[in-house]
Amino acid sequence: MDISFAMVLVRLLLLFSVSLVGSQPSQSAQQVSTPPHPTGEQSPLGDGNLSFPWSRLRLPRYIIPLHYQLLLHPNLTTLSFTGSVQIQIDVQNNTNWVVLHSKGLQISKATVLDQNLDHLSDQVLPVLHNPSHEQIGIFSPRVLSRGQKYFLYIDFEAELAEGFYGFYKSTYRTSKGETRTLASTHFEPTSARMAFPCFDEPSFKANFSVRIRRSPDFISLSNMPVVKTVEINGGLLEDQFAESVKMSTYLVAFVICDFKSVTATTSSGVKVSIYASPEKWHQTHYALEVAVKMLDFYEEYFNIRYPLPKQDLIAIPDFEAGAMENWGLTTYRETSLLFDPLTSSLSDKLWVTMVIGHELAHQWFGNLVTMEWWNDIWLNEGFARYMEYISVEATYPDLKVEEYLLHTYFVATGHDSLNSSRPISSAAENPTQIKEMFDTVSYDKGACVLHMLRHFLTDEVFQRGIVRYLRKFSYGNAKNQDLWDSLANTCSDEEFISGKHCYSSSQASKNAYLFAGEHLDLTAMMNTWTLQKGIPLVTVTRRGPLLQLRQDRFLRTVLPSDPLWSTYQQGFLWHIPLTYKTDASGSIHRHLMTSHTDSIHIGEDVSWVKINSDMTGYYVVHYEDGGWDVMTKLLRENHTALSYKDRTHLIHNAFQLVTAGHLPLNKAMDLIGYLQMEGHTVPLLQGLGYLEAFYHIIEKRDELSLTQNLAKYILHFFRAVIDEQTWSDSGTVSERRLRSEVLSLACHLDYPPCLEQANQHFKDWLKSNGTLNLPTDVAETVYSVGAQDDHGWASLLDTYKISLSGAQKHKILFALTSSRDTDKLKRLLELGLEGDVIRSQDLSSLILLVARNPRGHYLAWNFVKKNWDTLVQKFQLGSFCIRNILIGTTGQFSSQDELTEVQLFFESIKEQASQLRATQMALDIVQKNIRWVQRNLETLRNWLDEKMK
């Protein structure tokens, strides 16, 4: 779950003719000198005798790494490290060159040894650097012969990195105010090369033997357990770790820290430990329970034993992503792993559970079987996101995780209905492009497509297929097609003879899922979902006993009346597994739609049809010619005839169709009129969520009377729900979720009873000097109301500085950013930039929180423009933090002037903006907002006037 690098091309002049069989000489080149020896003398061949032998971003395939022996010695006082690596390589073409990755490392020595560990040359070999490709080339005067194995030996050193990638430093403060330092790694996707020279591509899997030198004050952790610790000179200890299984470089990990742990053992004997800074040790117990349960569940579900003897989970104080699945040593943000029963809410608990479920799913999907290249990262991330839901539902059914799967669908739809979306499987070559692949499409759309496929094939067929996929490609790499073949039971005769992973082709046709009486071409179907961008819109028209169907590409950025509409529709066709339900039958009907138009016979007696049952399919449905009136009537008269998922789906689709110009806003508003009778949290919050979204857009415009009218309507319409909420932590998961959301909105809309209760709770909290534990469901709301005066705000900031609970700090930060005082908001942004009181890892969240606030809206945007270079330096171009900052600060702009301002800024950073998909997405969203306001503001005004009479 996881997520480097302006690429400037350096070319090297070919001055010296050497044997380069199998390599690609550079066409145009600049001269690059070899680095000086540590003593300062020039390398044996001097400057300019060699030129870099390789011009591509991807490494040559003719040298294969087999085994790394890695020794590292980090110094946590000087914040630097030294190291050496011996890589056993298999040479598949005669060559004088070894090209591999290195970034920011000072290389002091490189040699090549034969299989007997004898030097091939009596001299230190020249090392050429191509920084724009993050590669080094090592030249051997003696040809490395095809079919032979050699050892490449390199000494190197570097500073511990600033930021969140490579081998980097992190700090934490004790309750006595002392700052402690640790060193940790984050390599995915392309940062292992910052810690040691390596073949840093996912298909170059190898075994790793790691040794780490440390002071006795610290412990060291890596992917495997320590097998031996020896004392060496100067009182240092060297931890020697067991040899790893075969794995990709991005999964290697090591941490040097002074943390404490709790440990338990799974039913199959895997040792599970949770590590955290000593004073947060008491917050590790819930994660331990979850991790043990999850590992047991996955071993059973995948029917493959977890292959390592241990699994460590560690909370790193400075961590950009949510977590990272390093094999055997998963790393986490503190809020993704630690659970404090006194200050963590139910949603915090669910988050920790899901993140652990995600990272442990990766131990199979991603680690055991890895995508061949980053264009198919969804095979890792889409599966891990989907397995969050399957695993949590199985291990913690009381958390009702299935209610959140709908949210994944909504997030994916929102992204995929913009023209700037991309196919699930997309080209990505340089580190910035690769980082951008860790997005909503890979995670959320990937999960939605798998959910649709699982329901289409049935649970049993889906599970059998993925077990087959995992077994067949264990310790190897796979691509899209391999997954479809495993799910469809197809295989070559050769594979069948080995009898291991699949059936013969004749068996395949019997075992494959038969759909509509025909053998299914799963590849053809799934290619329509992974190789083209976008989400389909299925338009349904009732004609007597027939349902007439039409599919188009669903777009929220271009209206059907727009001249560009037909251009954007060209060439798009999906194989859609439709499901539907009618009032005439209790069962779910199925139909595979593979053409632009189609029809289904449903009979004359049917009074209503609901397409996309329980929202298992990844498509939007539009009921044409009065079809929405039928749905509105059904919800008003008998809403429980539909499941809560179907009711939520109707609400979502109706409002999406409004934005896309297919449905008038008043029709969608009428549809949610039934919500006063709604007994389920999910559809209720979905309807309320749209009204809240409208409010947030309108309150940032000069529309005072409309803002007040909408607030009045929301408070009037949902008053019964608001008034029945208690300020406690009692009730079911759904009831507690409803309480948090509803009271937060009611206080934001200045509902007097809500403000009164919140103020009283806040006064009690202040009186107790922060020792009173507020009900966790409402703590954020109480803090937000309390933050509106100077004393309350200052008290919260003081508590933020000393709190040991990440969950509490998050709630306080939310409250601090809700202040209506712009000076306070400015101060918060400055603190975030400094990175001391508010850590750099929380800066992107802070910017988004300030941007939510109508008083902080432009403040956040101006802050981003002013500090753009610093932000890119902190988070790196292509990272999800930069993406969130760009989309989060512009996402509620809704005027032409604002659009122009965004365009001008992107023009001023053109070189960077042109590399990012996020900039186009931000522009798409602002244009969508402008259209929405132009089309719907008057309708909303009139509709509210009518209702509030």
N, C-alpha and C positions, 0 to 999 in steps of 0.2 A: 504494500500500500504505500505508494512510494513514488517517488516522483523524480554542456554546462557552458555560452562561451562564444564570444564573438569569434567567428571563424575568418581569419585573414590569411589569404593564400600566400605562402612563401614558396618560391620555386628555386631550385638549386642548379647551378651551372655544371654541365657535365664536362669536366676537364680531364678526367683520368679514366681511361678505359679499363674496366674490370669485368670479370665474369658475373653476369647478372641473370643467369638462366632462371626463368620463373618469375622474375620481378618485372615491374613496369617502369622503365626509365621515365623521368619527368621530361616533358617537352620543352617548356621554357623555365629557366631556373635562375635564381640568384645564388651568389656564393654564400656558403655558410661555413664558418670555421669550426673545427672540433673544439670542445671545451678544454681549457688548460688543465694540466695535472694539479692535484692538490698542492704540490710544491710551487706551482706557478709557471713551470717550464712548459713549452709547447708540446703538443702530442707528437708522436714519432713521425707522422706524415705531414705535420705542420698545417698551416692554413691553406684551404683552397685546393688541396690535392684530390679531394673526393667531392662528389655531389650526392645529394639525397637520392636514394635509388627508387623511390616509390611515390607516385603522385595521387593515389586514391585515398579517400577517407577510410574505407574498409581495408583491413590488413590483408596481405597476401595469404593464400590458403595452403601454401606448400611447406609451411613450418607449423607443426602441431605441438602445443605444449602438453606434456603428460603429467608432470609432477613439479610442484613448487616447494622448495625448502626455504622458508622465510624466517629471518631473524630480525626483530625490531627492538630498539632501545629508546623509548620515549623519555625525555627529561621534562618533568612537570614544573621545574623551576625556570629553566631557560626557554620552555615552550618550544622545544625542537625535538627532532628524533633522528637517529642514525639507523641504518639497516643494511642487510645484504640479502640477496635472493639467488638461489641456484635453481634454474629451471631446466628440467630434462625435456629436450625437444626431439621430435621425430621429423627428419628432413625428407621431403617427398620429391624434391627436384634439386639438382646440383645448383649451388649458389654460394656466393661469398658474403651474402648479407643476411642479417637477422633484423627484421623490422617489427617493432612492438610499440606499445603505448607507454608514455611517461608524461606527466604534467607537473611542472613546478619542482621537480626533483633535481638536486645537484648530484650528478653521477661522477664519482671519483675514480672508478675502475671498472673495466669490463673485460672479461676473458671468455674464451670458449675452450672447454675440455672435451676430450673424447670419452668413450664409454668406460675407460679405465681411470678416468679422472686425471689423465695426463694433459698438459697444456698443448694445444695445437700450434701455438706460437709463443716464442719466448718474450714477446713484448705485450704491453698493455694495448688493447685494441682501440682504434679511434671510434668515437661515438658522435654521430651527427644528429642534430636536432631539427625537427620540423614543427615548431610550436603551433602553427596554425592548424595542424592536424593532430597535435598532441602525440606525436610519434617520435621515436628515436630509431636510428639505423646503426647497427654495429657491424663493422667490416672485419672479416677474417681473411688474411692474405692467402690462407690455404682454403681451397674449396671444401664446403660442407657437402658430403656425397649423399646422393639419393639412397634411401633405404637404411641409412645409418641414424643412430641416436647420439646426441651430444648433450653436454651440460653447458648452459649459459650462466656465467657467474657475474653479478653486478653488485658493487658497493654504492650506496647512495645516502643522502641526507636531505633534510628539509625542515622548515618551520612547521609546527602544528598549524593547520589552516585556521583562518578566521572564517566565520560563517558556519555552514551546516553540511558541507560536503567533504569527502576525502577523510583524512585522519585529522580530526579537529579538536580544539580545546573547548571545554565546557566548565562552568563554575556554578557553585551554589553557596548560599550564605547560611550559616548556622544561626540558631536563635540567640547566640551570644554575639552575633555580628561578624563572625570570622568568615572569610571567603576561602573556600576549598576548591581545588582544581582537579579535573579529571580529563582523560583523553578518550574519545570515542570515534567510531567510524560510521559513515553513511556513503555507500558506494553506488547505489542504483541511481541513474542508469550507467554513467560513464566516469565514475570518480575513483575506482580502485587504483587507476593510474596515478592518482595524487598521493597514494600511500606506498606503492612499490611498482617497479616496472613490470608490466604484464601484458598478456594478450587479452585486452579488455573488451571482448565481444562475447555475447551469450553462448555462441556455439562452440567456443574454445573451452570445453569443460576439462578439468584436470583435478588431481588430488593435491591437497595442501597439507604440509607439515609446518606448523607455526611454533616459533619460540619467542618468548617476550621477556625482556630484562626489566626489572623494576626494583624499587626500594621496598624494604619490608613493611613500610607504612601502608602500602597499597596491595590490592589484589589485581590479578589480570584474568580476563575471560576471553574465550574465543569460541569458534563454532563447536569444537570438540572438548572433552574433558581434559584436565591436566593429568598427564601420566607420571610426571616426575618434576620435582623442583630441585635445582642444584644451586649451591652457593658459589658465587664467582667473586673476582677481585672487588675490593672496595665495599664489601658488605652488601653487594647487590645479589638479588635472587634471579634465577632464570627459570621460567615456567616452560616446560616442554609439553605441548599438546599432542594428543593422539592424531594420527593421520586422518584427514577428512575423507568422506566419500567423494566421488567424482562430481564436481559442481562448477558453475559459472563464477567468474571473478566477482561479479556484483553482489554475490551472496557471502563473500568472505567478511568476517567482522572481528574486531577486538576492542576491548574496553579496559582501561587501567583506571581504577577508582578506589575509594575507601568505603564502599557501600556494604550494607547488611542485607541478609536474605532470609526468606522462609522456604522450606523445601517439603515436597511430598512425592509420592511415587504413584504412577498410573497402574492400572490393573495388569498391564503387560510388562511392568518393571522399568518404565522410563522415569528417570529422575527429573522432576520439574522444580525449578527454583525461580522465585521472584526477587529481584534486587532493586533497592531504592536507597537514597541517601539516609544515613542512620536515623535522623529524627522523623523520617516519613515511613519507617519500617512498619509501623502499626497500620498503615493504609494498604499493605500488600496482600492481606489475607483473602479478600474476595477474589482477586485476580488468580491466586493459587488454586482456589476451588474451581474457578471457571476453566483454567488451563488444563487441569487434570481431567475434568469432565469432557472438554472438547477433544483432547487427544484420544481419549477412549472412544468417543463418538466417531471421529474420523477414521480411526483404525478399523472400526467395524463397518462404516459406510463404504469406504474405499476398498475394504478387504485386502489392505496392504499394510504391513507393520510399519510404524515409524522407524526409519532405519538408523537413527543415532541413539546413543545411550542416554543422552540428556537433552533437555530443552530449557534454556534460561530465558527469562523475560526481564528486561531491565528498563527502568524509567530514567531517561536522560534529561537533565534540567534544561538543556538548550537543544531543541529538536524542531526542524521546520515542518516535516510531514506529520501525519498522525502516528505512523509506526512503520517499521521495516522488517521484512520477513527473513533476514539473514538466517541461514540454516542452523538451527541449534542455539542461536543467540539472537532472539528477536528484540529489537529496540523500539522504545515507545516514548512519546510525549508523556509527561507526568499525568496529564488529564485523561490520557487514553489507557492508563494502566492502574493508577492509584484510586482507591475508593475509601473515602472517609465517611463512616456512617453518620457522623454528626453534621456534616456540611454538604455531602454529595446528595443530589436529588435522584429521583427515580430515572429521569432521563440521562443523568450522568452514569447511573448503573447500567442502563441499557447500552449506552455508548461504549463503556469499557468492555461489556460482554461481546458486543458486535465486533469491536476492533480485534479482540483476542481471537474471536471466531474467524475473522478475515485472515489474520497473520498465520494462524495455525493451518488454515485451508491451504495457504501457499506452500506449506512444507511438502505437499503433494503437487498441487497445481502451481507450477512456477519453479520449485526447487528440484523435485524429483523429475518432473517433465517441464522443460523450459521452452518458450517460443524460440524458433530458429533465429529470428531477428525482431527488432523493436516494432516493425510494422504490424506485428501480431501480438502486441503486449496485452490485448484484450483477452487472449487465451489464459493469461495469468490473472489480470485484474477483474475482468468480467466474471470469471469463475469464482474468484475469492469474494467479490461483492455478493454474488448470488448465494454462495455457501454460507455467508453470514446468516441469511434468513433460514436456510435449511438447518444449520447447526443450532442456532439459538432456539428455533421452534422445537427441536428435538430435546435439547438439554434444559431449557428454561421456558417451558410453555406459558408460565404465568406472566412473562414479560410481553406477551401478545405481539411478537415481532412482525407477524404477518400484516399488522395494521400499518407498518412503516414501509412495506414493499411497494405500496401504492405511491408513496412519496418518491421512490426511486424512478418509477414510471413517469411521474409528473416532471421531475427534474430533467430526465432524458428527453421527453417530448418538448419541453421548453427550449432546450439547446438545439434539438434536431429539426425544429420547425423554422430555424433561421437559415438563410441561404449560405451563411458562412460556416455551417456545420461541415463534417467530413465523413467519409466512410469509416466503419469500424476498423477495417484493414486499410491502412494508408501508408504511403511511402514516407520514410523518415531516415535521413542519412547523418546529418551533423548533430552534435550534442543538443543544440537548442531545439531542433525539430524533434529529437527523441524525447526531450523533457516535455514538450507540448503534447505528446501522445498520452501522458498521464492525466486524462481529462474525463469529463462527463461521458463522452462517447465510449471510451474503453471500459470505464467502471460501470456506469448506470445503464447505458444502452446495451452494453455487453450482457449485463445481468438480466435485462428485460427480454432480450432475444433468447437467452438460455431458458428463462422462465416459460416463454411461449413454446419453445421446443420441447421442454419437459412435459408440458400439458398436452402437447400435440402427440408425442410419442408414447405417453404414459410414464409414470414414475419409474416403473420396473425396467422398461426398455432403456430409459435415459440413464438410470443408475448402472445397469449392466454395461452400457456403451462407454460410459466414462471410466469405469473400472478397466475395461478392455484397453482403452486409450492410455491410461496410466501404466498398466502392466507392459504394454507393447513398447512404450517410449521411455521407460524408466532409465534414469541417468543419461538421457539423450535429449534431443530437441525435436520440436514438432511444429507443423504449420496448420492453417485452417483445414485444408483438405484431409489431414490425418484425423482430425476430430470427426469430420462428417463420415469418413470411412468407418471409423470405430463405432459410431452411433448407428450406422446402417448395416453393420455386420458384414461389410464387403472386404475381401482381401484377395491377394494373389494366390495362385496355386502353390507357389513355393512356401508362402506363409501357412497355408492350410496343411501342407505335408508336415511342417514342424509341429502342428497341432496345438500351438501355444495360445494364440490370442484371438482366433476368429474361426468362422465356419467356411465351408466351401461356398462357391458362388451359388450352387444350387440350394444349399441350406440358407444362404443369405436371403434369397427371394422369399423363402418360407418364413424366416424369422423377422425380416424387416417389417416395420409397421405398415400394414395395408390400410390405405386411406381411400375412401370412395371407390373401393373395389379394385384399385389399381396399385401396382408396385410403385412406391414413391421414389422419385429421384431427389434424394435429400440434398445432394450437392447443389443441384440447380436451384432448389428452393432456398437454401441457406445463402448462396451467393447473392441473391437479391437483397438479403439483409445485411451482409457484411461488405460487399464490394461496391455498393452504391450508397450515397448519403441520403439522409432524410427519413421521413416517416409518412406512411400512406394515409390518405383520407378516404374512407369508404362512405359514399353517399347512397342512402337507402330511400327508395320511393315505393310506396305501396300501390299496386295496381290490381285490385280485386284479390284473387288467390295467389298472385305473384309478388315477390319482392324483387324489384329491379335494383341492381347494384352497379356502381361505377367507382373506379379507383383513380385518384389523382395524387400528386405529391402535396402534402399539407404544408403550407407556408404561412407564417404570420407576418412576413415582411413585405409581401406583395399581394395586393388585393386582386380578386378575379377580374375586376374591371381594368386593371393596369395593363398597358400594352406589353409589358415584359412577362406577363403571366404565362403565355403559351411557350415562350422561350425557356422559362424555368421548369416547365412540365415535360419538355421533350426528353424522350429516351428513358423515362422512369416507369418501371413496372415491377411489382412485387408478387411473389407467390404467398398469398395471405391465408393462413389457416383460420377461417372465420368460425366463430361459435355463436349460437343464438338461443334464446329462450322465448317461449310465447306463453300466453295465459292458458292455452289449450293443452299444455303438456308440462309435466314436472321435470322432464329430462332436458339435457343440453344437446342441441343439434350441432352438427359439424358440416362444414363445406369448404373445400379448398378453392380459392379464387386465384386463377392464374392468367386472367385476361383483363383488359381495361373495363369491359362491361360483362355482366353476368346476370343470371336471375335464379331465384329459388322458389319452388312451389311450397306455399305454407297452408293453403286452404282458405276458404271464405270465412270460416267461423272464428278465426283468430282476431281478437280485438287489438292486441298490442304485441310488438316484437321488440326485444332488447338484444342488440347485437354486441358481441364481445363480452361474453359471460364472465363475471368476476374479474374483468379486465386482465385476462391472461394473455391477450394478444397485444402486440405493439402496433396499434393503429387507432386513429381518431374516427369517430362515427358521426355523420351528419344525417339527421332525419328530415328529409325534404317534404315540401307540400303539406304542411300542417302536422308533420310527424312529431315535432317538438311539443305541439299543443296536446297531443295524445299522452306524451310522457309527463307533462306538467299535470294533467288531469289524473293520471295514474298515481303520481306521488302525493297529490292532494287527497285523493280518495282512499288509496290503499297502498301506502308506501312500502309496507312490509312484504308485499308480493315480490319485491326485488331484494336481493341481499344488500348488506350495507356497502359492499364493494361496488355493486352495480349502481347504487344510488350515488356514491361518491364519483364514480366514473361519468355518470350523466352530468353532474355539476361541473366537473372538470372540462369535459368536452364542450359543453354549452358555452362556457366563458372563453375557451380557446377559440371557438368558432366566431365569437364576437370579435375578438382581436383580429382574426383572419378575414373578417368582412363577409362571413357567410350567414350570420344570424344577428338580428338587432339586439341591442343590450337589454331592452325592456323584456324580451322573451326569456333571457337568462335570469333576469331579476325575478320574473314571475315564477320561474322553475324553482327557485330556492324559497319561495313563499311558504312551502310546506314545512320548513325547518323548525317551526315552533312545535311541531309534533314529533320531531326526530329524537329518537332515544339513544342513538349511537354517536359516540364521540367523533368518529372519523368523517362522516358526511357533514356533520355539524361544523367541525373545524374547517372543512374544505370550503363551505359556503361563506363562513365568517372570514376565512383567509382572503377571499377575493374582495370582500368589502373593505377589509383592512388594507389590502394592496392599493385599492382605489384611493383610500383615505391618505395613504403615504405619498402617492403621486400628487394629489390635489393640495395637500397641506404645504407642499413646496412651491405652489404657484400662488399668484395673487388672487385667490378665489375664496375670500373669507366666508361669505354667506353659504356657498356650496359646501365648504369644509364643515361648517357648523351644522348644516342640515343633515349631512351624511352621518356625522357623529351622533346627532339626535336620533336619527333613524336606527342606527346600530344599537344604541343603548335602549331604545324603546322596544325594538323587535326582539332583542335577546335578553331583555330585562329579567324575565323569569329564570333563565339559565344563570345569569350573573348573580342574582339575589340568593339562589339556593346554594352557592358555593360557600364552603367553610374555609377558614384560614388555618388549615391543619395539614397533616400528611396522611389522613385516613382515606380508605376507599380502595377500589380496584385500580389497576394500572391505567385503564381508560379514563376512569373518573379523575385520577390525579393529573393526568395529562390535560384533561379539559380544564381543571381548576387553574393550572399554571397559565395556560394560554388566555383563558377568558378574563381572569383577574388582571393580568398584565395589560390587556387591551382596555379594559374598563378604566383602569387608573390612567392610562395614556390619554383616554378621552375625557379625563377630569370628572369622572362619575363620583359625586360627593360621598356616597357611602363607602366606596372603594378607597378613596383618599383618606377618609377618616380612620378606617381600620388600619391601613398601611402606616399612617402617621403614628397611631397608638403603638403598633408593634415596633416601629423604629425608635420611638421614645424609650420604650422598655429596653430595647437593645443598647441604646446609648447609655442609659442609666446603669446597665450591668457592666459597662466598660468593654462591651463586645464579648462578654463571657456567656451571654444568653444564646442558646442555639435556636434560631428561628426555624419554623417549619420549612423544610428544604424546598417544597413545591412553590412557596410564595416568597422565599427570601429575596430573589432577584427583584420582584415587584416592590417589596418593602424597602430595599436599598434604593431603588430608583426614585421612589417618592421622597425618601429621606435625603437624597442627594440634591434636592432642589434648593436647599438653603446653604449658606456658606459653612456653618458649623457642621452640618450633616455631611457635606461633601468632603471637608477636611478630615473629619473622623474616619470616613470610609477610605480615604487615601492612606491614612496612617495604618488602618487595619490591613489594607492591601499590601503595604510594605513588609509587614511582619507575619502575615498568614502563612501557615505551612500547608494549606489545602489549595491545590490547583483549582478545584471545583469552586471553592468560595471566592478565590481571586477572579475567576471568570465572571461570576455573578456581580462582584463589586465593580469590575471594569465596565460591564454593561451599564450599571447604574451611574458611574462617574461620567460616561459619555452621553447620558440623557439630560445633563444639565442644560439649562437655557442660557447660561452665561458663556459667551463666546471666548472670553479670556481663559476660562477654565478648560474649554475644549482645546484651545491653542496650547495650553500648558501640557495637556495630556499628549498631544502630538509631539511636542518637544521631548517629553520624557521617553516616548517610544523611540524616537530617533537616537537619543543618547544610549538607550539599551541597558540602563542600570536598574532603575526602579521598575520600569516596564520592559521586559526582555524583548530583544529583537525578534524572537520567534513569535511574539504576540503583536508585532507592529502591523502586520497586514490585517489582522482581526480588528485592531484598534482603529485603523483608518476606515474600515467598513462600518464600524459602530458609530463613529463620528459622522460619516456620510448619511447614515439613517436619520440622524437628527436634523430637522428642518433648519435649525440654527447652525448646524455644522456642515451642511450640504456643500456649499461652495468652499468652505474652509478646508475640507478634506481634499477636494479637487485641486485647489490652489497649492496645497501642501505637496501633493503628488507631482504637480508640474514643477514646482520649485526644487524638489529633492529627488527628481527622477534618477539622476546618475547614481546617487547614493543608494537608492532603493534597488536598482539593477545590480549594483555591486554587492549589496547584502544578500539578495535572493536569487540572482542570476536570471538572465533572460530566458524565457521559455518555462520558468517554474510556475507552479500553480499559484504561488503567492503573488507574482507579478500579474498573472491572469486575473486573480480575484481583485487585486487593487484596481486594475483598469476597468473591469466590468462593474465592480462594486461602487466605484465613485461616480461613474457615468450612468449607471443603470436606472436612475430615476429622473434623468433629464428628459424634458418633454417639450422643448421649444426649439424653433429653428435657430435662434441665437445660440443656444447651448450646443446644438449640433455643430454649428459653424466653429465654435470655440474648440470643441473636441477635434474636429478635422484639422484646424490650424495647429493644435499641439502635436497631433500625430505626424503632420507634415514636418514639424520642427525636429522630430526624432526619427525621421524617415528611414535612416539606415537600420535602426532597431525595429521600428514599427513594421517595416516590410517583411521582417523575418517572423512576425508573430501572427497567428490566426486570431488571437484575442483582440487585436485592434479592430479587425473587420467585424468581429462579433459585437464589440462595444458599439460600433457605429450602427450595426443592424438593430440593436436593442433601442438605441435612442430614436432611430427612424420609426420603429414599431410604436414607441410611446407617443411620438408626435402624431402619427396616424390615429392612434387610439383616442387621443384627446380631441382631435379634429372631428372624428366620427361620433364620439360617444358622450362628450361632456354635456351637450344640450339635452340629449336623451336622458342622461342621468339626472340633470337638473329638473326636467319636466316630470320624470317618474317620481322623484322624491317630493316635489311640490304636490303631486297628486296624492301620494301616500300620507303626507304629513298634514293634510287639510283637516 
